[in-house]
Amino acid sequence: MSFTKEEYQKQYEGYYEELEEGGSGGADFKRSQGYYDLPIKGGFKEGMSLLDYGCGWGAMCAGLDVEDYYGVDIVPHAIELAKKHFPNKKFDVLETGKLKCEPKDFCIALSVFTHCLLQDVDDCLKDISTHTTKGALIDILEGSDEKSDLHIRYWNKEEFIKKLKEFGFNYVDEFKVTGQYDYVHTYLILNK
């Protein structure tokens, strides 16, 4: 199924409104589920710089102390909230294929390819590859694309790993985590 960037942005506006009203944006759930440990399990080390590709409202800043952090997301409202909640960090609205940062040591792209517009996949991978020097942690939902809809995209893991290799990433390992809605996320640990 294909949909537009505008449809995607509209889908997520309500989620971010909860934050404006003082909600946690899922931060308490994320903390209880080990969300902030994911980058470390994926190879991120203290002192590394971090590109948070698909950062949303900057939730990773709530649980991971990173000095050289850069977060991007396609939803402008999410970036406004990220800047409000974490004024000492750098955030920008993402224009896919036009990333505006120096390369970072490590990239996390959590739930990006679970929600990515199919026509943007290659540009997203190019952004991540050209702006990451050591490694990345990217998650996908494994399954048939026939199950995909406006909100969720499923991937054939082997095909996705082949695509990652085209963009200079090497598959190192993986781990699986059951998400908030019983989706099983496959986290791919990558290096360059």
N, C-alpha and C positions, 0 to 999 in steps of 0.2 A: 504494500500500500504506500502511496506517495502523498505527501502533504506539504504545505508551504511553511516557511519560517514564521509567517504571521499567525498561522493556525497554532503552531507550536508555542509561540510566545503567549498567546491568549490562554492556552490550556494551563499555563503555570502562574498567571497573575494572581489567582486566588490563594495559592500556596504562599506567596510572598506577602500578601495582605495580612496574614496571621502574624508575621514578624513585625509589621508596622504597629500592630495592636499589642505588642509586648510578648507575643508568643515565642517559643523557643525554635520554631522552624525545624523541629525534629531533633534538636541538639541533645536533649536528654536521652531520647531513644538511641541516638547514634553513640553517645558515650557509653550507655549500658551494653551495647552490642559490640564494642571494641572497634568502632569506626575509625577512631583516631590512631589505632595501631596498624591499620591497613598499610600506610606507606612504609612503615618500618618493616613489616612482614614482606613487603615488596622490594626491599633493598635500599630505601632511603636511610641515610645516615646523618647524624648530628653534624651541623656545619655545612651541609650541602645547600645549594640554592634550589628553589622549587618553583616549577610552573604548575599551577592548578588550573588545568584546562577543563572548563565547565564547572567553575567554582561555585555557581549559584550565589547565595548570600554570604559566602566566605566561611562556611561552617568549619572547614579544616583549621582555620585560624583560632577557633575556640578551643581546640584541643592539641594543637601541634605548634610548638614555638619554633618559628623559622625566621631568621633575620632577613634573608634575601628571598622574598616571596613575591610572586606575581600571579594574580588570579584573573581569569577572563571567562565571560559567559555571554551567550547571545541574547539574554533577556535583560534589557536596560534597567528595569525596575530592580532586579536582583543585584545588579552592580551598584545602584544607588544605595541599597540597604547594606551591602558589603562595606562600602565607603563610610557609611554612618556608624556601623558596628565596629569597624576596624580602621580608624582613620590613619594609622601609622603604616598601613600596608598599601601596596599598589594594586589597583583593579582597573580594568577597562572592559568596555563592551566589545565583544569579539565580532570582527568582520572576518569570516572564515577566509583563510588565504592571505590575510593582511595583518598578521600578528606584529605587535609593536614592542618587542622586548629583546634584550640581549639573551643569548642562549643560557639556559639554566642547567644545573647538573642533573636534575631528576624531574620527571613529569608524572603527575597523577591525572588520569582522565577517568574519573569515577562516574558511572552512569551516562557517560557521553555517548558511547556507541550503542547503549541500550535505548537511547532516545534520539539518536542522530538522524537527520534527514539523509536518506540514501544518496541523494545527489551530492551531499557534502562530505562523504566519508573520505575520499581521496584527499581533498583539501585539508580536512582535519588532521589526517595522518601526516601530510606534508608539513603542516604547522608544527605539530608535535616533534617530528623528526628533525626539522631544521632548527628548532629552538631547544633541543635537549642534547646534552653531550655524553651522559653516562648511562642512563637507564630510565625505565618508565614502569608504571603499574597501570594497566588498562583492564577494565572489566567488561564482560559481555554476558548475555543470557544465551545459553546454548539451546538450539532447537531449530525447527523448520521456519523459514521466512513466512510461510503460509499462516503462521500463528501471529505474525506481526500486525499491529494496528497503529492508530494515531499516537498512542502513548508508549508502546513497548515494541522493540525490535529484537528479533531472535537471530542468531548467527550459527553457521556451521563452524565449529572451532578450528578445524584443520584449514578450511578456506581462509578464515580470518588471520590465522598465523602466517599463511603464505602471503597474504596482503601486507602484513606487518613487515615481513622480510623484504618485500619490494621497496619499503621505505627505510631500510637500514637497521631494522631491529632484529635481534636474535632472541628467540624463545629460550628462557632459562628454566622456568618452572611455573607451577600454577597452584592455586588453592581455591577452595569453594566456600562460599558463605551464603546461608539462607537469609534473604532480605526481609524487610518489614512486612511484605505482603506474600511471603512464602515463595518468592522467586529465588532460584539458586543462581547466584552470580559466580561466574568463573573469573577469577582474577589472574591475569597473565603477567608474569614477572619477566621483564625484558631488559636486555642491555644492548649497547651499541658497539 
